[in-house]
Amino acid sequence: MVSAEAARNIVGIIGNVISFGLFLSPSPTFWRIIKRKSVEEFQPYAYIAACLNCMFWVLYGLPVVHPDSILVVTINGVGLVLELIYLSIFCIYDHENKGRKKVALGLLGEVIFVGIMAGITFGCFHTYVKRSLLVGVICDVFNIIMYASPLLIAKKVITTKSVEFMPFYLSLAGFANGSIWTAYALIKLDLYIVISNGLGAFFGLLQLILYAIYYKSTPKKSEDVVKPSEVQLSGATRA
Protein backbone atom coordinates (compact mmCIF):
# COMPACT_ATOMS: atom_id res chain seq x y z
CA MET A 1 0.00 0.00 0.00
CA VAL A 2 1.33 3.41 -0.98
CA SER A 3 1.96 5.70 1.99
CA ALA A 4 0.51 9.21 2.13
CA GLU A 5 4.02 10.69 1.82
CA ALA A 6 4.80 8.59 -1.26
CA ALA A 7 1.46 9.51 -2.84
CA ARG A 8 2.15 13.17 -2.13
CA ASN A 9 5.55 12.96 -3.80
CA ILE A 10 4.06 11.24 -6.86
CA VAL A 11 1.34 13.87 -7.20
CA GLY A 12 3.94 16.61 -6.66
CA ILE A 13 6.13 15.23 -9.44
CA ILE A 14 3.13 15.17 -11.78
CA GLY A 15 2.43 18.75 -10.69
CA ASN A 16 6.01 19.69 -11.56
CA VAL A 17 5.59 18.24 -15.05
CA ILE A 18 2.29 20.08 -15.66
CA SER A 19 3.65 23.33 -14.27
CA PHE A 20 6.75 23.01 -16.42
CA GLY A 21 4.51 22.70 -19.47
CA LEU A 22 2.62 25.78 -18.33
CA PHE A 23 5.87 27.69 -17.93
CA LEU A 24 6.84 26.67 -21.46
CA SER A 25 3.51 27.75 -22.98
CA PRO A 26 4.75 31.24 -24.02
CA SER A 27 7.78 29.79 -25.85
CA PRO A 28 6.14 29.75 -29.34
CA THR A 29 5.40 33.46 -28.97
CA PHE A 30 9.01 34.20 -28.05
CA TRP A 31 10.25 32.04 -30.91
CA ARG A 32 8.21 34.21 -33.29
CA ILE A 33 9.71 37.30 -31.67
CA ILE A 34 13.19 35.88 -32.28
CA LYS A 35 12.38 35.10 -35.93
CA ARG A 36 10.94 38.56 -36.52
CA LYS A 37 13.68 40.24 -34.47
CA SER A 38 11.06 42.53 -32.96
CA VAL A 39 8.88 42.59 -29.84
CA GLU A 40 6.18 44.49 -31.77
CA GLU A 41 3.40 45.39 -29.28
CA PHE A 42 4.55 42.92 -26.67
CA GLN A 43 4.57 44.09 -23.04
CA PRO A 44 6.74 42.42 -20.35
CA TYR A 45 4.55 43.09 -17.32
CA ALA A 46 3.07 39.59 -16.99
CA TYR A 47 6.53 38.02 -17.06
CA ILE A 48 7.90 40.47 -14.50
CA ALA A 49 4.94 39.57 -12.28
CA ALA A 50 5.58 35.86 -12.85
CA CYS A 51 9.15 36.30 -11.61
CA LEU A 52 7.86 37.79 -8.36
CA ASN A 53 5.37 34.95 -7.99
CA CYS A 54 8.11 32.35 -8.46
CA MET A 55 10.51 34.05 -6.05
CA PHE A 56 7.94 34.05 -3.28
CA TRP A 57 7.03 30.39 -3.83
CA VAL A 58 10.71 29.48 -3.71
CA LEU A 59 10.95 31.37 -0.42
CA TYR A 60 7.82 29.60 0.86
CA GLY A 61 9.16 26.15 0.01
CA LEU A 62 12.49 26.58 1.77
CA PRO A 63 12.97 24.09 4.65
CA VAL A 64 13.38 26.98 7.11
CA VAL A 65 9.97 28.40 6.14
CA HIS A 66 7.76 25.43 5.22
CA PRO A 67 9.47 22.02 5.57
CA ASP A 68 8.85 19.11 3.17
CA SER A 69 8.10 21.39 0.23
CA ILE A 70 11.12 20.74 -1.98
CA LEU A 71 8.89 20.07 -5.02
CA VAL A 72 7.50 23.59 -4.66
CA VAL A 73 11.04 24.96 -4.69
CA THR A 74 12.16 22.94 -7.73
CA ILE A 75 9.36 23.89 -10.11
CA ASN A 76 9.32 27.55 -9.14
CA GLY A 77 13.11 27.71 -9.38
CA VAL A 78 12.87 26.34 -12.93
CA GLY A 79 9.99 28.72 -13.65
CA LEU A 80 12.00 31.70 -12.46
CA VAL A 81 14.85 30.78 -14.82
CA LEU A 82 12.43 30.46 -17.76
CA GLU A 83 10.74 33.78 -17.01
CA LEU A 84 14.15 35.48 -16.88
CA ILE A 85 15.00 33.92 -20.25
CA TYR A 86 11.76 35.32 -21.72
CA LEU A 87 12.57 38.76 -20.35
CA SER A 88 16.12 38.53 -21.73
CA ILE A 89 14.71 37.80 -25.19
CA PHE A 90 12.43 40.79 -24.81
CA CYS A 91 15.35 43.05 -23.91
CA ILE A 92 17.46 41.79 -26.81
CA TYR A 93 14.78 42.50 -29.41
CA ASP A 94 13.40 45.68 -27.86
CA HIS A 95 15.18 47.80 -30.47
CA GLU A 96 13.33 50.98 -29.55
CA ASN A 97 14.52 50.53 -25.96
CA LYS A 98 11.05 51.30 -24.59
CA GLY A 99 10.76 48.34 -22.26
CA ARG A 100 14.28 47.57 -21.06
CA LYS A 101 14.11 50.14 -18.30
CA LYS A 102 10.74 48.74 -17.21
CA VAL A 103 12.23 45.26 -16.98
CA ALA A 104 15.32 46.41 -15.10
CA LEU A 105 13.39 48.56 -12.63
CA GLY A 106 10.71 45.93 -12.20
CA LEU A 107 13.17 43.15 -11.41
CA LEU A 108 15.23 45.38 -9.13
CA GLY A 109 12.10 46.38 -7.22
CA GLU A 110 11.07 42.74 -6.89
CA VAL A 111 14.46 41.64 -5.58
CA ILE A 112 14.38 44.43 -2.99
CA PHE A 113 10.79 43.58 -2.01
CA VAL A 114 11.48 39.85 -1.67
CA GLY A 115 14.69 40.63 0.24
CA ILE A 116 12.80 42.83 2.70
CA MET A 117 10.09 40.21 3.21
CA ALA A 118 12.69 37.48 3.64
CA GLY A 119 14.45 39.64 6.24
CA ILE A 120 11.19 40.16 8.12
CA THR A 121 10.37 36.45 7.86
CA PHE A 122 13.68 35.27 9.31
CA GLY A 123 14.31 38.19 11.64
CA CYS A 124 10.88 38.61 13.24
CA PHE A 125 9.34 35.14 13.10
CA HIS A 126 10.99 32.11 14.64
CA THR A 127 8.53 29.27 14.03
CA TYR A 128 7.53 27.44 10.86
CA VAL A 129 3.88 28.30 11.46
CA LYS A 130 4.44 32.07 11.61
CA ARG A 131 6.90 32.10 8.71
CA SER A 132 4.54 30.01 6.58
CA LEU A 133 1.66 32.32 7.44
CA LEU A 134 3.43 35.50 6.31
CA VAL A 135 4.94 34.12 3.12
CA GLY A 136 1.96 31.87 2.34
CA VAL A 137 -0.53 34.75 2.40
CA ILE A 138 1.67 36.79 0.05
CA CYS A 139 2.03 33.80 -2.28
CA ASP A 140 -1.72 33.25 -2.31
CA VAL A 141 -2.44 36.87 -3.21
CA PHE A 142 -0.11 36.81 -6.23
CA ASN A 143 -1.12 33.30 -7.26
CA ILE A 144 -4.84 34.13 -7.24
CA ILE A 145 -4.23 37.27 -9.30
CA MET A 146 -2.27 35.30 -11.89
CA TYR A 147 -4.80 32.47 -12.03
CA ALA A 148 -7.65 34.96 -12.45
CA SER A 149 -5.91 37.11 -15.07
CA PRO A 150 -7.16 35.07 -18.08
CA LEU A 151 -10.71 35.81 -16.95
CA LEU A 152 -10.15 39.47 -17.85
CA ILE A 153 -10.89 38.42 -21.41
CA ALA A 154 -14.20 36.79 -20.38
CA LYS A 155 -16.28 39.92 -21.04
CA LYS A 156 -14.87 40.14 -24.57
CA VAL A 157 -15.59 36.45 -25.15
CA ILE A 158 -19.21 36.90 -24.06
CA THR A 159 -19.85 40.11 -25.99
CA THR A 160 -18.20 38.92 -29.22
CA LYS A 161 -19.33 35.30 -28.81
CA SER A 162 -15.80 34.34 -29.84
CA VAL A 163 -12.99 32.50 -28.05
CA GLU A 164 -10.37 33.70 -30.52
CA PHE A 165 -8.37 35.35 -27.75
CA MET A 166 -8.90 32.65 -25.12
CA PRO A 167 -6.40 29.87 -25.94
CA PHE A 168 -7.86 26.47 -25.08
CA TYR A 169 -4.64 24.70 -24.13
CA LEU A 170 -3.59 27.46 -21.75
CA SER A 171 -6.99 27.32 -20.04
CA LEU A 172 -6.81 23.52 -19.86
CA ALA A 173 -3.28 23.63 -18.46
CA GLY A 174 -4.33 26.18 -15.85
CA PHE A 175 -7.20 23.95 -14.76
CA ALA A 176 -5.00 20.85 -14.62
CA ASN A 177 -2.26 22.73 -12.79
CA GLY A 178 -4.62 24.08 -10.13
CA SER A 179 -6.25 20.67 -9.69
CA ILE A 180 -3.04 18.66 -9.28
CA TRP A 181 -1.50 21.10 -6.79
CA THR A 182 -4.75 21.16 -4.82
CA ALA A 183 -4.58 17.37 -4.61
CA TYR A 184 -0.92 17.58 -3.57
CA ALA A 185 -1.78 20.03 -0.76
CA LEU A 186 -4.76 18.00 0.49
CA ILE A 187 -2.74 14.79 0.99
CA LYS A 188 -0.69 16.52 3.68
CA LEU A 189 -2.75 19.61 4.37
CA ASP A 190 -1.07 22.78 3.19
CA LEU A 191 -3.72 25.45 3.46
CA TYR A 192 -1.88 28.10 1.45
CA ILE A 193 -1.36 25.87 -1.58
CA VAL A 194 -4.95 24.61 -1.32
CA ILE A 195 -6.50 28.09 -1.27
CA SER A 196 -4.82 29.61 -4.33
CA ASN A 197 -4.71 26.45 -6.44
CA GLY A 198 -8.25 25.44 -5.53
CA LEU A 199 -9.40 28.83 -6.79
CA GLY A 200 -7.08 28.40 -9.78
CA ALA A 201 -8.79 25.13 -10.70
CA PHE A 202 -12.16 26.87 -10.37
CA PHE A 203 -11.08 29.78 -12.57
CA GLY A 204 -9.67 27.34 -15.13
CA LEU A 205 -12.97 25.45 -15.16
CA LEU A 206 -14.86 28.69 -15.80
CA GLN A 207 -12.60 29.41 -18.78
CA LEU A 208 -13.20 25.92 -20.19
CA ILE A 209 -16.95 26.34 -19.79
CA LEU A 210 -16.82 29.66 -21.66
CA TYR A 211 -14.72 28.03 -24.36
CA ALA A 212 -17.24 25.20 -24.77
CA ILE A 213 -20.17 27.64 -24.96
CA TYR A 214 -18.67 29.99 -27.57
CA TYR A 215 -16.37 27.71 -29.57
CA LYS A 216 -18.86 27.03 -32.37
CA SER A 217 -19.69 30.71 -32.82
CA THR A 218 -16.01 31.67 -33.18
CA PRO A 219 -14.89 32.65 -36.72
CA LYS A 220 -12.19 30.31 -37.96
CA LYS A 221 -8.96 32.13 -38.76
CA SER A 222 -5.44 31.03 -39.55
CA GLU A 223 -3.10 33.93 -39.01
CA ASP A 224 0.50 33.94 -37.80
CA VAL A 225 -0.02 36.74 -35.32
CA VAL A 226 0.97 37.21 -31.73
CA LYS A 227 -2.34 37.26 -29.91
CA PRO A 228 -2.73 39.28 -26.72
CA SER A 229 -3.76 36.15 -24.85
CA GLU A 230 -0.58 34.36 -25.84
CA VAL A 231 1.65 37.29 -25.06
CA GLN A 232 0.23 38.42 -21.76
CA LEU A 233 -0.42 35.10 -20.04
CA SER A 234 2.86 33.75 -18.89
CA GLY A 235 2.54 30.24 -17.75
CA ALA A 236 0.86 31.70 -14.80
CA THR A 237 1.09 30.01 -11.63
CA ARG A 238 2.53 27.21 -9.89
CA ALA A 239 2.38 25.30 -6.69
C-alpha positions as a LaTeX table, in Angstrom:
\begin{tabular}{lrrr}
\hline
Residue & $x$ (\AA) & $y$ (\AA) & $z$ (\AA) \\
\hline
Met1 & 0.00 & 0.00 & 0.00 \\
Val2 & 1.33 & 3.41 & $-0.98$ \\
Ser3 & 1.96 & 5.70 & 1.99 \\
Ala4 & 0.51 & 9.21 & 2.13 \\
Glu5 & 4.02 & 10.69 & 1.82 \\
Ala6 & 4.80 & 8.59 & $-1.26$ \\
Ala7 & 1.46 & 9.51 & $-2.84$ \\
Arg8 & 2.15 & 13.17 & $-2.13$ \\
Asn9 & 5.55 & 12.96 & $-3.80$ \\
Ile10 & 4.06 & 11.24 & $-6.86$ \\
Val11 & 1.34 & 13.87 & $-7.20$ \\
Gly12 & 3.94 & 16.61 & $-6.66$ \\
Ile13 & 6.13 & 15.23 & $-9.44$ \\
Ile14 & 3.13 & 15.17 & $-11.78$ \\
Gly15 & 2.43 & 18.75 & $-10.69$ \\
Asn16 & 6.01 & 19.69 & $-11.56$ \\
Val17 & 5.59 & 18.24 & $-15.05$ \\
Ile18 & 2.29 & 20.08 & $-15.66$ \\
Ser19 & 3.65 & 23.33 & $-14.27$ \\
Phe20 & 6.75 & 23.01 & $-16.42$ \\
Gly21 & 4.51 & 22.70 & $-19.47$ \\
Leu22 & 2.62 & 25.78 & $-18.33$ \\
Phe23 & 5.87 & 27.69 & $-17.93$ \\
Leu24 & 6.84 & 26.67 & $-21.46$ \\
Ser25 & 3.51 & 27.75 & $-22.98$ \\
Pro26 & 4.75 & 31.24 & $-24.02$ \\
Ser27 & 7.78 & 29.79 & $-25.85$ \\
Pro28 & 6.14 & 29.75 & $-29.34$ \\
Thr29 & 5.40 & 33.46 & $-28.97$ \\
Phe30 & 9.01 & 34.20 & $-28.05$ \\
Trp31 & 10.25 & 32.04 & $-30.91$ \\
Arg32 & 8.21 & 34.21 & $-33.29$ \\
Ile33 & 9.71 & 37.30 & $-31.67$ \\
Ile34 & 13.19 & 35.88 & $-32.28$ \\
Lys35 & 12.38 & 35.10 & $-35.93$ \\
Arg36 & 10.94 & 38.56 & $-36.52$ \\
Lys37 & 13.68 & 40.24 & $-34.47$ \\
Ser38 & 11.06 & 42.53 & $-32.96$ \\
Val39 & 8.88 & 42.59 & $-29.84$ \\
Glu40 & 6.18 & 44.49 & $-31.77$ \\
Glu41 & 3.40 & 45.39 & $-29.28$ \\
Phe42 & 4.55 & 42.92 & $-26.67$ \\
Gln43 & 4.57 & 44.09 & $-23.04$ \\
Pro44 & 6.74 & 42.42 & $-20.35$ \\
Tyr45 & 4.55 & 43.09 & $-17.32$ \\
Ala46 & 3.07 & 39.59 & $-16.99$ \\
Tyr47 & 6.53 & 38.02 & $-17.06$ \\
Ile48 & 7.90 & 40.47 & $-14.50$ \\
Ala49 & 4.94 & 39.57 & $-12.28$ \\
Ala50 & 5.58 & 35.86 & $-12.85$ \\
Cys51 & 9.15 & 36.30 & $-11.61$ \\
Leu52 & 7.86 & 37.79 & $-8.36$ \\
Asn53 & 5.37 & 34.95 & $-7.99$ \\
Cys54 & 8.11 & 32.35 & $-8.46$ \\
Met55 & 10.51 & 34.05 & $-6.05$ \\
Phe56 & 7.94 & 34.05 & $-3.28$ \\
Trp57 & 7.03 & 30.39 & $-3.83$ \\
Val58 & 10.71 & 29.48 & $-3.71$ \\
Leu59 & 10.95 & 31.37 & $-0.42$ \\
Tyr60 & 7.82 & 29.60 & 0.86 \\
Gly61 & 9.16 & 26.15 & 0.01 \\
Leu62 & 12.49 & 26.58 & 1.77 \\
Pro63 & 12.97 & 24.09 & 4.65 \\
Val64 & 13.38 & 26.98 & 7.11 \\
Val65 & 9.97 & 28.40 & 6.14 \\
His66 & 7.76 & 25.43 & 5.22 \\
Pro67 & 9.47 & 22.02 & 5.57 \\
Asp68 & 8.85 & 19.11 & 3.17 \\
Ser69 & 8.10 & 21.39 & 0.23 \\
Ile70 & 11.12 & 20.74 & $-1.98$ \\
Leu71 & 8.89 & 20.07 & $-5.02$ \\
Val72 & 7.50 & 23.59 & $-4.66$ \\
Val73 & 11.04 & 24.96 & $-4.69$ \\
Thr74 & 12.16 & 22.94 & $-7.73$ \\
Ile75 & 9.36 & 23.89 & $-10.11$ \\
Asn76 & 9.32 & 27.55 & $-9.14$ \\
Gly77 & 13.11 & 27.71 & $-9.38$ \\
Val78 & 12.87 & 26.34 & $-12.93$ \\
Gly79 & 9.99 & 28.72 & $-13.65$ \\
Leu80 & 12.00 & 31.70 & $-12.46$ \\
Val81 & 14.85 & 30.78 & $-14.82$ \\
Leu82 & 12.43 & 30.46 & $-17.76$ \\
Glu83 & 10.74 & 33.78 & $-17.01$ \\
Leu84 & 14.15 & 35.48 & $-16.88$ \\
Ile85 & 15.00 & 33.92 & $-20.25$ \\
Tyr86 & 11.76 & 35.32 & $-21.72$ \\
Leu87 & 12.57 & 38.76 & $-20.35$ \\
Ser88 & 16.12 & 38.53 & $-21.73$ \\
Ile89 & 14.71 & 37.80 & $-25.19$ \\
Phe90 & 12.43 & 40.79 & $-24.81$ \\
Cys91 & 15.35 & 43.05 & $-23.91$ \\
Ile92 & 17.46 & 41.79 & $-26.81$ \\
Tyr93 & 14.78 & 42.50 & $-29.41$ \\
Asp94 & 13.40 & 45.68 & $-27.86$ \\
His95 & 15.18 & 47.80 & $-30.47$ \\
Glu96 & 13.33 & 50.98 & $-29.55$ \\
Asn97 & 14.52 & 50.53 & $-25.96$ \\
Lys98 & 11.05 & 51.30 & $-24.59$ \\
Gly99 & 10.76 & 48.34 & $-22.26$ \\
Arg100 & 14.28 & 47.57 & $-21.06$ \\
Lys101 & 14.11 & 50.14 & $-18.30$ \\
Lys102 & 10.74 & 48.74 & $-17.21$ \\
Val103 & 12.23 & 45.26 & $-16.98$ \\
Ala104 & 15.32 & 46.41 & $-15.10$ \\
Leu105 & 13.39 & 48.56 & $-12.63$ \\
Gly106 & 10.71 & 45.93 & $-12.20$ \\
Leu107 & 13.17 & 43.15 & $-11.41$ \\
Leu108 & 15.23 & 45.38 & $-9.13$ \\
Gly109 & 12.10 & 46.38 & $-7.22$ \\
Glu110 & 11.07 & 42.74 & $-6.89$ \\
Val111 & 14.46 & 41.64 & $-5.58$ \\
Ile112 & 14.38 & 44.43 & $-2.99$ \\
Phe113 & 10.79 & 43.58 & $-2.01$ \\
Val114 & 11.48 & 39.85 & $-1.67$ \\
Gly115 & 14.69 & 40.63 & 0.24 \\
Ile116 & 12.80 & 42.83 & 2.70 \\
Met117 & 10.09 & 40.21 & 3.21 \\
Ala118 & 12.69 & 37.48 & 3.64 \\
Gly119 & 14.45 & 39.64 & 6.24 \\
Ile120 & 11.19 & 40.16 & 8.12 \\
Thr121 & 10.37 & 36.45 & 7.86 \\
Phe122 & 13.68 & 35.27 & 9.31 \\
Gly123 & 14.31 & 38.19 & 11.64 \\
Cys124 & 10.88 & 38.61 & 13.24 \\
Phe125 & 9.34 & 35.14 & 13.10 \\
His126 & 10.99 & 32.11 & 14.64 \\
Thr127 & 8.53 & 29.27 & 14.03 \\
Tyr128 & 7.53 & 27.44 & 10.86 \\
Val129 & 3.88 & 28.30 & 11.46 \\
Lys130 & 4.44 & 32.07 & 11.61 \\
Arg131 & 6.90 & 32.10 & 8.71 \\
Ser132 & 4.54 & 30.01 & 6.58 \\
Leu133 & 1.66 & 32.32 & 7.44 \\
Leu134 & 3.43 & 35.50 & 6.31 \\
Val135 & 4.94 & 34.12 & 3.12 \\
Gly136 & 1.96 & 31.87 & 2.34 \\
Val137 & $-0.53$ & 34.75 & 2.40 \\
Ile138 & 1.67 & 36.79 & 0.05 \\
Cys139 & 2.03 & 33.80 & $-2.28$ \\
Asp140 & $-1.72$ & 33.25 & $-2.31$ \\
Val141 & $-2.44$ & 36.87 & $-3.21$ \\
Phe142 & $-0.11$ & 36.81 & $-6.23$ \\
Asn143 & $-1.12$ & 33.30 & $-7.26$ \\
Ile144 & $-4.84$ & 34.13 & $-7.24$ \\
Ile145 & $-4.23$ & 37.27 & $-9.30$ \\
Met146 & $-2.27$ & 35.30 & $-11.89$ \\
Tyr147 & $-4.80$ & 32.47 & $-12.03$ \\
Ala148 & $-7.65$ & 34.96 & $-12.45$ \\
Ser149 & $-5.91$ & 37.11 & $-15.07$ \\
Pro150 & $-7.16$ & 35.07 & $-18.08$ \\
Leu151 & $-10.71$ & 35.81 & $-16.95$ \\
Leu152 & $-10.15$ & 39.47 & $-17.85$ \\
Ile153 & $-10.89$ & 38.42 & $-21.41$ \\
Ala154 & $-14.20$ & 36.79 & $-20.38$ \\
Lys155 & $-16.28$ & 39.92 & $-21.04$ \\
Lys156 & $-14.87$ & 40.14 & $-24.57$ \\
Val157 & $-15.59$ & 36.45 & $-25.15$ \\
Ile158 & $-19.21$ & 36.90 & $-24.06$ \\
Thr159 & $-19.85$ & 40.11 & $-25.99$ \\
Thr160 & $-18.20$ & 38.92 & $-29.22$ \\
Lys161 & $-19.33$ & 35.30 & $-28.81$ \\
Ser162 & $-15.80$ & 34.34 & $-29.84$ \\
Val163 & $-12.99$ & 32.50 & $-28.05$ \\
Glu164 & $-10.37$ & 33.70 & $-30.52$ \\
Phe165 & $-8.37$ & 35.35 & $-27.75$ \\
Met166 & $-8.90$ & 32.65 & $-25.12$ \\
Pro167 & $-6.40$ & 29.87 & $-25.94$ \\
Phe168 & $-7.86$ & 26.47 & $-25.08$ \\
Tyr169 & $-4.64$ & 24.70 & $-24.13$ \\
Leu170 & $-3.59$ & 27.46 & $-21.75$ \\
Ser171 & $-6.99$ & 27.32 & $-20.04$ \\
Leu172 & $-6.81$ & 23.52 & $-19.86$ \\
Ala173 & $-3.28$ & 23.63 & $-18.46$ \\
Gly174 & $-4.33$ & 26.18 & $-15.85$ \\
Phe175 & $-7.20$ & 23.95 & $-14.76$ \\
Ala176 & $-5.00$ & 20.85 & $-14.62$ \\
Asn177 & $-2.26$ & 22.73 & $-12.79$ \\
Gly178 & $-4.62$ & 24.08 & $-10.13$ \\
Ser179 & $-6.25$ & 20.67 & $-9.69$ \\
Ile180 & $-3.04$ & 18.66 & $-9.28$ \\
Trp181 & $-1.50$ & 21.10 & $-6.79$ \\
Thr182 & $-4.75$ & 21.16 & $-4.82$ \\
Ala183 & $-4.58$ & 17.37 & $-4.61$ \\
Tyr184 & $-0.92$ & 17.58 & $-3.57$ \\
Ala185 & $-1.78$ & 20.03 & $-0.76$ \\
Leu186 & $-4.76$ & 18.00 & 0.49 \\
Ile187 & $-2.74$ & 14.79 & 0.99 \\
Lys188 & $-0.69$ & 16.52 & 3.68 \\
Leu189 & $-2.75$ & 19.61 & 4.37 \\
Asp190 & $-1.07$ & 22.78 & 3.19 \\
Leu191 & $-3.72$ & 25.45 & 3.46 \\
Tyr192 & $-1.88$ & 28.10 & 1.45 \\
Ile193 & $-1.36$ & 25.87 & $-1.58$ \\
Val194 & $-4.95$ & 24.61 & $-1.32$ \\
Ile195 & $-6.50$ & 28.09 & $-1.27$ \\
Ser196 & $-4.82$ & 29.61 & $-4.33$ \\
Asn197 & $-4.71$ & 26.45 & $-6.44$ \\
Gly198 & $-8.25$ & 25.44 & $-5.53$ \\
Leu199 & $-9.40$ & 28.83 & $-6.79$ \\
Gly200 & $-7.08$ & 28.40 & $-9.78$ \\
Ala201 & $-8.79$ & 25.13 & $-10.70$ \\
Phe202 & $-12.16$ & 26.87 & $-10.37$ \\
Phe203 & $-11.08$ & 29.78 & $-12.57$ \\
Gly204 & $-9.67$ & 27.34 & $-15.13$ \\
Leu205 & $-12.97$ & 25.45 & $-15.16$ \\
Leu206 & $-14.86$ & 28.69 & $-15.80$ \\
Gln207 & $-12.60$ & 29.41 & $-18.78$ \\
Leu208 & $-13.20$ & 25.92 & $-20.19$ \\
Ile209 & $-16.95$ & 26.34 & $-19.79$ \\
Leu210 & $-16.82$ & 29.66 & $-21.66$ \\
Tyr211 & $-14.72$ & 28.03 & $-24.36$ \\
Ala212 & $-17.24$ & 25.20 & $-24.77$ \\
Ile213 & $-20.17$ & 27.64 & $-24.96$ \\
Tyr214 & $-18.67$ & 29.99 & $-27.57$ \\
Tyr215 & $-16.37$ & 27.71 & $-29.57$ \\
Lys216 & $-18.86$ & 27.03 & $-32.37$ \\
Ser217 & $-19.69$ & 30.71 & $-32.82$ \\
Thr218 & $-16.01$ & 31.67 & $-33.18$ \\
Pro219 & $-14.89$ & 32.65 & $-36.72$ \\
Lys220 & $-12.19$ & 30.31 & $-37.96$ \\
Lys221 & $-8.96$ & 32.13 & $-38.76$ \\
Ser222 & $-5.44$ & 31.03 & $-39.55$ \\
Glu223 & $-3.10$ & 33.93 & $-39.01$ \\
Asp224 & 0.50 & 33.94 & $-37.80$ \\
Val225 & $-0.02$ & 36.74 & $-35.32$ \\
Val226 & 0.97 & 37.21 & $-31.73$ \\
Lys227 & $-2.34$ & 37.26 & $-29.91$ \\
Pro228 & $-2.73$ & 39.28 & $-26.72$ \\
Ser229 & $-3.76$ & 36.15 & $-24.85$ \\
Glu230 & $-0.58$ & 34.36 & $-25.84$ \\
Val231 & 1.65 & 37.29 & $-25.06$ \\
Gln232 & 0.23 & 38.42 & $-21.76$ \\
Leu233 & $-0.42$ & 35.10 & $-20.04$ \\
Ser234 & 2.86 & 33.75 & $-18.89$ \\
Gly235 & 2.54 & 30.24 & $-17.75$ \\
Ala236 & 0.86 & 31.70 & $-14.80$ \\
Thr237 & 1.09 & 30.01 & $-11.63$ \\
Arg238 & 2.53 & 27.21 & $-9.89$ \\
Ala239 & 2.38 & 25.30 & $-6.69$ \\
\hline
\end{tabular}
